[in-house]
Amino acid sequence: MLCFPGALTQRRLGQVTLRELPDWLVLKSPRRPRDAIDMVQRGWQWYYRRYIDVKKGGVGGVAMLLAGYCVLSYVWTYPHLKRDRWRKYH
Amino acid sequence: MSFNILQTCARLHYAFCAYLPSHVCPLLVTANALKSSGPLGAGLVQASRSLQTSSQSLAPVPPLPEKGGKTRHGIIPEELFQFLYPKTGVTGPYMLGTGLLVYMLSKEIYVINHETFVAASIGGVFIYAVKKFGPQVAAFADKLNEEKVAKAQEVKDLAMTSLTQAIEEEKKEQWRVEGRSMLFDAKRNNVAMILETNYRERLHMVTNEVKRRLDYQIALQDLHRRMEQEHMVNWVEKSVIGQHHTSKESIAKCITDLKALAKATQAKATV
């Protein structure tokens, strides 16, 4: 068993055990809208620096964004796409 | 048939995604986003660059990483494969993907309709275009980057050479300053020489003037004496000639008398 550092607040997702997961999620959830914006900003910065802002990037950086966009829009339109289903019972 | 706003927007999103145009535009977007700041993160690049306004803004910016995070087949990050490797080996993630796909198809979470074929064809064209033109676009973008870097490097090199030249010239000037004392010595010597020359000139002038005045006085005295002498000689001659001497003895007597007189006056003068 690996011992993970310190308090629950300072751990990243990969270091949280399943037992502590709900508490960790509650701890990390944004309290004010400002926090949510900060989280989104930090996430984008991380993604941008890792996949796009490099000297020799690949197609992955933008392709992953497009794939995520496709998936997200599919999820949003699912209630309408339900009508095109072929079977009656699932 | 109640479409709310969200569903309409989402429908448009999905339609846009499904009808993603397959001509050059998205590839350029891809290339630009890959190599430069890109339209996707353009506004937010400024946010990332705002770090330079912090207290360490004068330090050189760290260089960009050479390669980004690895992805397999373009859209799946390599981390997933690494994560599943210890437990499921190499084929784990592929089995996971197949299982998920089959599950979604069978439960009709993913519905097959006309848009499936549209998406499939667009996806196929996109993949073909990336595979075929990817390297060329990458080389082109690399060339653009290199040109930018070369230009900046040129400016930097120019600045460096001019600055080193300025440093050398400054050092030379400092070396020249050391000779300043010699320069002042030479100037001081010059001034002393001029003063000396002047002094001597004036000395000469004084001597000459004094000599001239003294010569004048001497000449005056000579003139006096000569005139007295001549006058005396003329008077003696005139008086002797006026006496009408008849014989040689009287003339000889006159001459001896005159000589004795001269001797007497000379003796009186020396006394």
HADDOCK unambig.tbl for C-alpha pairs under 7 A between the chains (distance, minus, plus):
assign (segid A and resid 50 and name CA) (segid B and resid 68 and name CA) 5.50 0.50 0.50
assign (segid A and resid 50 and name CA) (segid B and resid 69 and name CA) 5.75 0.50 0.50
assign (segid A and resid 51 and name CA) (segid B and resid 68 and name CA) 4.71 0.50 0.50
assign (segid A and resid 51 and name CA) (segid B and resid 69 and name CA) 5.46 0.50 0.50
assign (segid A and resid 52 and name CA) (segid B and resid 33 and name CA) 6.53 0.50 0.50
assign (segid A and resid 52 and name CA) (segid B and resid 34 and name CA) 5.31 0.50 0.50
assign (segid A and resid 52 and name CA) (segid B and resid 68 and name CA) 6.83 0.50 0.50
assign (segid A and resid 53 and name CA) (segid B and resid 34 and name CA) 6.93 0.50 0.50
assign (segid A and resid 54 and name CA) (segid B and resid 64 and name CA) 5.52 0.50 0.50
assign (segid A and resid 54 and name CA) (segid B and resid 65 and name CA) 5.27 0.50 0.50
assign (segid A and resid 54 and name CA) (segid B and resid 66 and name CA) 5.86 0.50 0.50
assign (segid A and resid 54 and name CA) (segid B and resid 67 and name CA) 5.83 0.50 0.50
assign (segid A and resid 54 and name CA) (segid B and resid 68 and name CA) 5.72 0.50 0.50
assign (segid A and resid 55 and name CA) (segid B and resid 35 and name CA) 6.27 0.50 0.50
assign (segid A and resid 55 and name CA) (segid B and resid 64 and name CA) 6.18 0.50 0.50
assign (segid A and resid 55 and name CA) (segid B and resid 65 and name CA) 6.26 0.50 0.50
assign (segid A and resid 55 and name CA) (segid B and resid 66 and name CA) 4.93 0.50 0.50
assign (segid A and resid 55 and name CA) (segid B and resid 67 and name CA) 6.27 0.50 0.50
assign (segid A and resid 56 and name CA) (segid B and resid 35 and name CA) 6.79 0.50 0.50
assign (segid A and resid 56 and name CA) (segid B and resid 66 and name CA) 5.80 0.50 0.50
assign (segid A and resid 56 and name CA) (segid B and resid 67 and name CA) 5.22 0.50 0.50
assign (segid A and resid 57 and name CA) (segid B and resid 34 and name CA) 5.08 0.50 0.50
assign (segid A and resid 57 and name CA) (segid B and resid 35 and name CA) 6.59 0.50 0.50
assign (segid A and resid 57 and name CA) (segid B and resid 67 and name CA) 5.89 0.50 0.50
assign (segid A and resid 57 and name CA) (segid B and resid 68 and name CA) 5.66 0.50 0.50
assign (segid A and resid 58 and name CA) (segid B and resid 34 and name CA) 6.73 0.50 0.50
assign (segid A and resid 59 and name CA) (segid B and resid 30 and name CA) 6.94 0.50 0.50
assign (segid A and resid 59 and name CA) (segid B and resid 74 and name CA) 6.07 0.50 0.50
assign (segid A and resid 60 and name CA) (segid B and resid 71 and name CA) 5.98 0.50 0.50
assign (segid A and resid 60 and name CA) (segid B and resid 74 and name CA) 4.51 0.50 0.50
assign (segid A and resid 60 and name CA) (segid B and resid 75 and name CA) 5.38 0.50 0.50
assign (segid A and resid 62 and name CA) (segid B and resid 30 and name CA) 6.16 0.50 0.50
assign (segid A and resid 63 and name CA) (segid B and resid 74 and name CA) 6.60 0.50 0.50
assign (segid A and resid 63 and name CA) (segid B and resid 75 and name CA) 5.95 0.50 0.50
assign (segid A and resid 64 and name CA) (segid B and resid 75 and name CA) 4.91 0.50 0.50
assign (segid A and resid 70 and name CA) (segid B and resid 14 and name CA) 6.49 0.50 0.50
assign (segid A and resid 70 and name CA) (segid B and resid 17 and name CA) 6.00 0.50 0.50
assign (segid A and resid 73 and name CA) (segid B and resid 10 and name CA) 5.43 0.50 0.50
assign (segid A and resid 73 and name CA) (segid B and resid 13 and name CA) 5.83 0.50 0.50
assign (segid A and resid 73 and name CA) (segid B and resid 14 and name CA) 5.02 0.50 0.50
assign (segid A and resid 74 and name CA) (segid B and resid 14 and name CA) 6.19 0.50 0.50
assign (segid A and resid 76 and name CA) (segid B and resid 7 and name CA) 6.54 0.50 0.50
assign (segid A and resid 76 and name CA) (segid B and resid 10 and name CA) 5.43 0.50 0.50
assign (segid A and resid 77 and name CA) (segid B and resid 7 and name CA) 5.94 0.50 0.50
assign (segid A and resid 77 and name CA) (segid B and resid 10 and name CA) 5.60 0.50 0.50
assign (segid A and resid 77 and name CA) (segid B and resid 11 and name CA) 5.64 0.50 0.50
assign (segid A and resid 81 and name CA) (segid B and resid 111 and name CA) 7.00 0.50 0.50
assign (segid A and resid 84 and name CA) (segid B and resid 111 and name CA) 6.78 0.50 0.50
assign (segid A and resid 84 and name CA) (segid B and resid 113 and name CA) 6.46 0.50 0.50
assign (segid A and resid 85 and name CA) (segid B and resid 108 and name CA) 6.68 0.50 0.50
assign (segid A and resid 85 and name CA) (segid B and resid 111 and name CA) 5.80 0.50 0.50
assign (segid A and resid 90 and name CA) (segid B and resid 107 and name CA) 5.93 0.50 0.50
